[in-house]
Each structure stands twice: as structure tokens, then as C-alpha cells.
Amino acid sequence: MEVQTIKIKDLNANQLERAVGMLKAIAHPMRIAIISHLEDGKKLTVTEIHKLLNIEQSTTSHHLGILKDKGVLASKREGKNTYYFLKHESLRNILECVSRCSID
């Protein structure tokens, strides 16, 4: 699968607004932790995520809602459970880049 290269100068105002919203949503330590658990195509429920991060389920739901609202995550209902996953696997590249750039 070929990855299309898009330059920032080629984005319209709406696309830039969506990109900014996604970056703002990601820019929180707990949300970065959530995303790190959803890399490589993993799908997890709220319960699984809150247990992994040792935070309240309501807090987990709040962060998942923000990430989903801004287009970072998607969800799929299967029976009684709703599974969350990265909407775009390439988002992990942003986190890898920030991690590498923050090592000084």
C-alpha cells in the first residue's frame, strides 16, 4: 500500500482545523498512554484500558471520548462491549517523532 505524501501547504483551512484538533487531543500524557496501548491494530475496551492505566473508568471514558470526537480513535460495538482502536495507524508516527525529538 502506497502512502500518499501531503504537504502542509496543500491542506485547506478545514483540513488544518481537523489536524490541529487531533494534535490538541493527543497532547495529554494520559491520552498518549491510551494511544500507546492501541498501537499495531490493537482493539481494547474501556475496562481493559482503565485497568492497564490504573485510572478510574469514568476518566478513561472521558479521554476516549475526546480522542474519538477529534478523529484520533474509532470504536466498534461487539455484543456488550465497545472496542476502541486507532482510526489512522499513521498517528503513531507523530508520537514516535515527538519521543525521538524530546530526547536531548
Secondary structure, 3 states (H helix, E strand, C coil): CCCCCCCHHHCCHHHHHHHHHHHHHHCCHHHHHHHHHCCCCCCECHHHHHHHHCCCHHHHHHHHHHHHHCCCEEEEEECCEEEEEECCCCHHHHHHHHHHHHCC
